[in-house]
Amino acid sequence: MIELIIVLAIIAVIMGTVFYSIILVFSANARSCANDIQRSIGDCKVTTMGKSSAYMTLYRDSTNENVYTQMHVQDSGGSYPYPTYGDAQKVGTQKVSVKYKSDTGTETELLAGDEIEIWFDRATGGFLDDGTRTLYEYIRVEGGSKNYKIVLTKLTGKSEVVPEAPAP
């Protein structure tokens, strides 16, 4: 009987370790996605301040498999939409949920085929507030037991990844 209790205790410890490890793997996906999105936002800001006008798109592909960012830079003719600058960068998989909140709306999930644009003002470095573009308060990335919010500061164009407690 004692041997059975010891075996059950060992199995319980192993199962707890495996369960915790799985949660950490999914949480790492969310953290990586949030950091990659923040990095893309920073790269777009630097490009806008240094070269020419640019904007960044954050989108989920039409098959709902992956999340991508892509930068678009104004060509010499100044036409819109701007041509693509480089390849799209995969920043997340279907294991993460990406949500965003505009400064006038409610939180919305980025679903298959959805796209948001993030623009910068060349003069100030802040997010472009020309009355025609949507401004965002934050982008939330959820996965596993961890959630991360990328807080966007309108005036300065700063983005910061902040860990959050998961929603109940």
C-alpha positions in Angstrom: 0.0 0.0 0.0 2.8 2.4 0.9 4.5 1.6 -2.4 1.3 2.5 -4.3 1.1 5.8 -2.5 4.7 6.6 -3.4 4.1 5.7 -7.1 1.0 7.9 -7.2 2.9 10.8 -5.6 5.7 10.5 -8.2 3.2 10.4 -11.1 1.4 13.5 -9.7 4.8 15.4 -9.5 5.7 14.3 -13.1 2.2 15.3 -14.4 2.4 18.7 -12.6 5.8 19.4 -14.2 4.6 18.4 -17.7 1.5 20.6 -17.3 3.5 23.6 -16.1 6.0 23.1 -19.0 3.2 23.2 -21.6 1.9 26.4 -20.1 5.3 28.0 -20.3 5.7 27.0 -24.0 2.4 28.7 -24.9 3.4 31.7 -22.8 6.7 32.0 -24.6 4.8 32.3 -27.9 2.8 35.3 -26.6 5.9 37.0 -25.3 7.9 36.5 -28.5 4.9 37.8 -30.6 4.6 40.9 -28.4 8.3 41.7 -28.6 8.4 41.1 -32.3 5.4 43.5 -32.9 7.1 46.1 -30.7 10.3 45.8 -32.6 8.5 46.2 -35.9 6.8 49.4 -34.6 10.2 50.8 -33.6 11.7 49.9 -36.9 8.9 51.7 -38.8 9.3 54.8 -36.6 13.1 54.9 -37.2 12.5 54.5 -41.0 9.9 57.3 -41.0 12.1 59.7 -39.0 15.2 58.9 -41.2 14.2 58.2 -44.8 10.7 58.9 -46.0 7.2 58.4 -44.8 6.3 54.8 -43.9 3.6 52.9 -42.2 3.4 49.4 -40.7 0.6 46.9 -41.1 -0.2 44.2 -38.6 -2.4 41.4 -39.9 -3.5 37.9 -39.6 -3.4 35.9 -42.8 -6.7 34.7 -44.5 -6.2 31.1 -43.3 -6.0 32.3 -39.6 -2.6 30.5 -39.2 -0.1 33.3 -38.6 0.2 37.0 -37.6 2.5 39.2 -39.7 3.9 42.7 -39.7 5.0 44.5 -42.8 6.5 47.9 -43.5 5.5 50.1 -46.5 7.7 53.0 -47.5 6.7 56.0 -49.7 8.3 55.9 -53.1 9.6 59.0 -54.9 6.3 59.7 -56.5 4.5 59.7 -53.1 1.7 57.4 -54.3 -0.6 55.6 -51.9 -0.6 52.7 -51.1 3.1 52.8 -50.5 5.1 50.0 -52.0 6.1 47.1 -49.7 9.5 47.4 -48.0 10.9 43.9 -47.6 9.1 40.7 -46.8 6.4 40.3 -44.3 7.7 39.2 -40.9 5.9 36.4 -39.2 5.5 37.4 -35.6 2.9 34.9 -34.3 1.0 31.7 -34.9 -2.5 30.5 -34.4 -1.6 29.8 -30.8 -1.7 33.5 -29.9 -4.6 35.9 -29.9 -3.9 39.5 -30.9 -6.4 42.2 -29.9 -6.2 46.0 -30.3 -8.0 49.0 -29.0 -8.4 52.2 -30.9 -8.5 55.4 -29.0 -12.2 55.8 -29.8 -13.4 52.2 -29.9 -13.5 49.0 -28.0 -11.1 46.1 -27.9 -11.3 44.1 -31.1 -9.6 40.8 -32.0 -7.4 40.5 -35.1 -9.2 37.8 -37.1 -8.4 36.0 -40.3 -7.9 38.6 -43.1 -8.0 41.6 -40.7 -5.3 44.3 -40.9 -4.5 47.5 -38.9 -2.1 50.3 -40.0 0.2 52.1 -37.7 1.5 55.5 -39.0 4.1 57.9 -37.7 4.4 61.7 -38.0 7.8 62.5 -39.5 7.9 65.9 -37.7 7.4 64.7 -34.2 8.0 61.0 -34.2 4.6 60.4 -32.6 1.8 58.4 -34.0 0.2 60.2 -37.0 -3.0 62.1 -35.9 -4.2 63.7 -39.1 -7.9 62.9 -38.6 -8.0 60.3 -41.3 -5.9 57.5 -39.6 -6.9 55.3 -36.7 -4.9 55.7 -33.6 -4.4 52.8 -31.2 -4.1 52.8 -27.4 -2.7 49.3 -27.2 -2.2 45.9 -28.8 -2.8 42.9 -26.6 -1.2 39.5 -27.2 -2.6 36.5 -25.3 -1.3 33.0 -25.2 -1.0 30.3 -22.6 -1.2 31.7 -19.1 0.5 35.0 -20.0 -0.9 38.1 -21.6 1.2 41.0 -22.9 0.0 44.5 -23.7 2.0 46.8 -26.1 1.1 50.2 -24.8 1.3 52.9 -27.6 2.0 56.5 -26.5 0.4 58.8 -29.1 2.4 61.9 -28.5 5.9 60.3 -28.6 5.3 57.2 -30.7 6.7 55.1 -27.9 5.7 51.5 -27.6 6.2 49.4 -24.4 5.5 45.7 -23.7 3.8 45.3 -20.3 3.0 41.8 -18.9 -0.6 41.4 -17.6 -2.6 38.9 -15.6 -4.8 36.8 -17.8 -8.4 37.6 -18.1 -10.7 35.6 -15.8 
